[in-house]
Amino acid sequence: MLFNSHLFIFIYLPLVLGIFFWLGAMRPLYAAGWLFAASLFFYGWWNAAYVGLLLASIAFNYSLGAWIARALSGDQNARAKSLLIFALAANLLLLCYYKYANFFLTAAGGDKLGDIILPLGISFFTFTQIAFLVDTYQGKVKEYNFVHYGLFVTYFPHLIAGPVLHHKEMMPQFAQAGTYRWNWENIAVGLTIFFIGLFKKVVLADGIGQYVAPIFNAPAAGITPGFVEAWCGALAYALQLYFDFSGYSDMAIGLSRLFGVTLPLNFHSPYKATSIIEFWRCWHMTLSRFLRDYLYIPLGGNRHGKLRRHLNLMATMLLGGLWHGAGWTFVVWGGLHGVYLVINNAWQGLRIRLGHDLARSTRAGRLAGGLLTFVAVTFAWVFFRAADMKTALLLAQSMLGINGFVLPDFWLPKWGAFGQWLAARGVVFGDTHSLVGGGVINWIWISLLIVWLAPNTQQIMLRFKPALDIPAHTAAPHRLLWQPSLVAAALIAGLGLVAIFNLQQQSEFLYFQF
């Protein structure tokens, strides 16, 4: 079931929400149990066969977490550590079987096990439970209620594509009586954020997304895109993914707020970042937090010298790339970001040695850093999106100008004397195989203006604390801050109606495949 579907918006959500608050008025535990069951139904709508797998994973990890806590309370630290290692190994083996078994077998020259259907959201609910186990071992988990734990794992706003949740930030909210009472502010804030996200997904992401596949599929059809076509494809995909993931993140936060629960922020205008380090603080923020806390720091972080720090960064990003998908393209994408981070950290170290204040930079420096970061991220997205390495390398070569620079021939008459002047000086206008048109160009420049100049959702909703862990420096012009009013309601209703009228062709969120 998709958030961007009539079934979800007009049947599932009102029914689940209404019964949740009805039961909450009688006994909060009933409401929590209902939301747990409704979340399982939401998951089972995709493939009921995997509900059993999800429940088995929940029961296993809840039991192991309780045993670890019991061992720690009895000063059996060695036993607790053994239980933790066993539980982590079991989770990773399950994830590896479904997601990586065939990849590793074929990489080693063996045969596939057959077609293994990847359970939806397995990476997210596995990582969520790994965090729970480690937090339990570290003494951070204080509550062991099976209904609340099951809801924590399956909670439908986050289940399929994140954010990756921490037990300590969610369980106190499920335990509060106020969560189960109808609250008009939560309803208004939640619906506002949900409809902003729905508009991003249905209108912006799906709108520009129609131009992506023809360019990325061209190499398989024997067509070699040139410089302009390759960059148009890469930019279109970068913007599609941006609005798709931003839209999902908003919708998840908005839906959760309807139920009185605040999710952690997962997306914070990453294309405004002025460095790759800042980019990873703003893109899939909870995954970055997970990789930092449970992989980079345990590997040693920056505690053992610069070389070890750089190796730890590379290892973290390579594994982060592999987390996104079982393919060499994802490994290369993660490796590129690892290299970017190593270079960025080395550059910051050089600036510190030169006496520069990293907290202060010129406007020109920020613009240059932002442009370089965006170009580097967009280039890496080609490997993230391409179906195979051959396609990715061909498009990358085109983006570097190796496969020629040809402007679309229909631009020549449009540019008039300027076009003739360029042609007379050797600029080639030719056939671009209908891969580039006015549509994609307009989508790109308009989308970039929105990305770079418009405030994001949490800035607009800042007065109402829409998410956990909003960066301290977050701000927006006073006139753009949302507040309940007839004008605000009319604007959001307009966004919602435009999105709903465009739901005829539903598309999955891009992060569903991870």
Residue pairs with C-beta under 8 A, 6 or more apart in sequence:
1 7
1 8
1 12
1 42
1 45
1 46
2 8
2 506
2 508
2 509
3 9
3 197
3 198
3 201
3 248
3 251
3 255
3 509
4 198
4 201
4 202
4 251
4 499
4 503
4 506
4 507
5 503
5 506
6 500
6 503
9 500
12 38
12 42
13 255
13 258
16 34
16 35
16 38
17 258
17 259
19 34
19 38
20 31
20 34
20 35
20 38
20 180
20 259
21 31
21 180
21 181
21 182
23 30
23 31
23 34
23 180
24 30
24 31
24 179
24 180
24 181
25 180
25 181
28 177
28 179
28 180
29 147
31 180
32 147
32 148
32 151
32 174
32 180
33 147
35 151
35 155
35 259
36 147
36 150
36 151
36 154
38 156
39 151
39 154
39 155
39 156
39 159
40 51
40 54
40 55
40 154
42 156
42 159
43 50
43 51
43 54
43 120
43 121
43 154
43 156
43 159
43 160
44 50
44 51
46 120
47 117
47 119
47 120
50 119
50 120
53 119
54 119
54 125
54 153
54 154
57 91
57 94
57 125
57 126
57 129
57 153
58 129
58 149
58 150
58 153
58 154
60 87
60 90
61 87
61 91
61 129
61 132
61 133
61 153
62 144
62 146
62 149
62 150
64 83
64 84
64 86
64 87
64 133
65 87
65 132
65 133
65 136
65 141
65 144
65 149
66 144
67 83
68 80
68 83
68 84
68 87
68 133
68 136
68 137
69 136
69 141
69 144
71 77
71 79
71 80
71 83
72 80
72 137
72 139
80 137
81 137
84 133
84 134
84 136
84 137
87 133
88 130
88 133
88 134
91 126
91 129
91 130
91 133
92 126
92 130
94 122
94 126
95 122
95 123
95 126
96 104
97 116
98 116
98 118
98 119
98 122
99 118
99 122
99 123
99 326
100 322
100 326
101 113
101 116
102 112
102 113
102 116
102 326
103 326
103 327
105 111
105 112
105 113
106 112
118 513
120 160
120 512
121 159
121 160
121 161
121 512
123 323
123 514
124 158
124 159
124 160
124 161
124 162
124 164
125 153
125 154
125 159
127 164
127 287
127 290
128 152
128 153
128 164
128 165
129 153
130 294
131 164
131 165
131 166
131 167
131 290
131 293
131 294
132 141
132 149
132 152
132 167
134 294
135 141
135 166
135 167
135 168
136 167
140 167
140 168
141 167
141 168
141 171
142 168
142 171
143 171
143 172
143 175
145 171
145 175
148 171
148 174
148 175
149 167
149 171
151 174
152 165
152 167
152 170
152 171
152 174
153 159
155 165
155 170
155 256
155 261
156 255
157 251
157 252
157 253
157 255
157 256
157 259
157 263
158 165
158 252
158 256
158 263
160 509
160 511
160 512
161 245
161 248
161 252
161 509
161 511
161 512
161 514
162 249
162 252
162 266
162 284
162 286
162 287
162 511
163 249
163 252
163 263
163 264
163 265
163 266
163 285
163 286
163 287
164 286
164 287
164 289
164 290
165 263
165 264
165 286
166 264
169 264
169 468
170 261
173 179
173 260
173 261
173 262
174 261
176 260
178 260
179 259
179 260
179 261
180 260
181 260
183 260
185 464
185 484
186 257
186 258
186 259
186 260
187 258
188 484
189 254
189 257
189 461
189 464
189 466
190 254
190 255
190 256
190 257
190 258
191 254
191 258
191 492
191 496
192 254
192 461
192 482
192 488
192 492
193 250
193 251
193 253
193 254
193 257
193 457
193 461
193 466
194 250
194 251
194 254
194 255
194 258
195 254
195 492
195 493
195 495
195 496
195 499
196 250
196 254
196 457
196 460
196 492
196 495
197 246
197 247
197 248
197 249
197 250
197 251
197 252
197 253
197 254
197 457
198 247
198 251
198 495
198 496
198 499
198 500
199 247
199 495
199 496
199 498
199 499
200 243
200 244
200 246
200 247
200 250
201 243
201 244
201 247
201 248
201 251
201 499
201 509
202 247
202 499
202 502
202 503
203 498
203 499
203 502
204 239
204 243
204 247
204 447
204 450
205 240
205 241
205 242
205 243
205 244
205 247
206 240
206 502
206 505
206 507
207 443
208 236
208 239
208 240
208 243
208 440
208 443
208 444
208 447
209 236
209 240
209 244
209 507
211 232
211 233
211 236
211 439
211 440
211 443
212 233
212 236
212 237
212 240
212 385
214 233
214 434
214 435
215 225
215 229
215 230
215 232
215 233
215 236
215 395
215 435
216 233
216 237
216 385
216 386
216 387
216 391
216 395
217 387
218 224
218 225
218 229
218 433
218 435
219 225
219 390
219 391
219 394
219 395
220 387
220 391
223 433
223 435
224 394
224 398
224 403
225 233
225 394
225 395
225 398
225 403
225 432
225 433
225 435
226 398
226 403
226 404
226 405
226 406
226 432
227 398
227 399
227 401
227 403
227 404
227 405
227 406
228 405
228 406
228 407
228 408
228 432
228 436
229 398
229 432
229 433
229 435
229 436
230 382
230 395
230 396
230 398
230 399
230 403
231 399
232 435
232 436
232 440
232 441
232 444
233 382
233 395
233 435
234 378
234 379
234 381
234 382
234 395
234 399
235 378
235 444
235 448
236 440
236 443
236 444
237 381
237 382
237 385
238 271
238 377
238 378
238 381
239 443
239 444
239 447
239 448
239 451
240 510
241 381
241 384
241 385
241 510
242 270
242 271
242 451
243 447
244 509
244 510
244 511
245 267
245 284
245 509
245 510
245 511
246 267
246 456
246 457
247 509
248 509
248 511
249 265
249 266
249 267
250 267
250 457
252 263
252 266
253 262
253 263
253 265
253 266
253 457
253 466
253 467
256 262
256 263
257 466
262 465
262 466
262 467
262 468
263 467
263 468
264 285
264 286
264 467
264 468
264 469
265 285
265 458
265 467
265 468
265 469
265 470
266 284
266 285
266 286
266 467
267 282
267 283
267 284
267 285
267 456
268 281
268 282
268 285
268 456
268 458
268 470
268 471
268 474
269 282
269 451
269 456
270 279
270 282
270 283
270 377
271 374
271 377
271 451
271 452
272 282
272 370
272 451
272 452
273 279
273 281
273 282
273 370
273 373
274 361
274 366
274 369
274 370
274 373
275 344
275 369
275 373
276 337
276 340
276 341
276 343
276 344
276 373
276 376
276 377
277 341
277 344
277 345
277 348
278 373
279 373
279 377
280 288
280 337
280 341
281 288
281 471
285 469
287 320
287 323
291 316
291 319
291 320
292 316
295 315
295 316
295 319
296 312
296 313
296 316
299 312
299 315
299 316
300 308
300 309
300 312
301 309
301 312
302 309
302 312
306 349
309 345
310 342
310 345
310 346
313 338
313 341
313 342
313 345
314 335
314 338
314 339
314 342
315 338
316 338
317 334
317 335
317 337
317 338
317 341
318 331
318 334
318 335
318 338
319 334
320 334
320 337
321 330
321 331
321 332
321 333
321 334
321 335
321 337
322 330
322 331
322 334
323 514
324 330
324 333
324 334
324 384
324 514
325 513
325 514
327 388
328 389
329 383
329 384
329 386
329 387
329 388
329 389
329 392
330 383
330 384
332 383
332 389
332 392
333 380
333 381
333 383
333 384
336 376
336 379
336 380
336 383
337 380
340 376
340 380
348 358
351 358
352 358
361 369
379 396
379 399
382 392
382 395
382 396
382 399
383 392
383 396
386 392
386 395
394 403
397 403
398 404
404 428
405 428
406 428
406 429
406 430
406 431
406 432
407 422
407 427
407 428
407 429
407 430
408 429
408 430
408 432
408 436
408 437
409 429
409 430
409 431
409 432
411 419
411 429
412 419
412 420
412 423
412 429
413 419
415 422
419 429
422 429
423 429
455 476
455 477
455 480
457 466
458 466
458 467
458 470
458 474
459 474
459 475
459 476
459 480
460 476
460 480
460 481
460 482
461 482
462 470
462 474
462 475
462 476
462 481
463 481
463 482
463 483
464 482
482 488
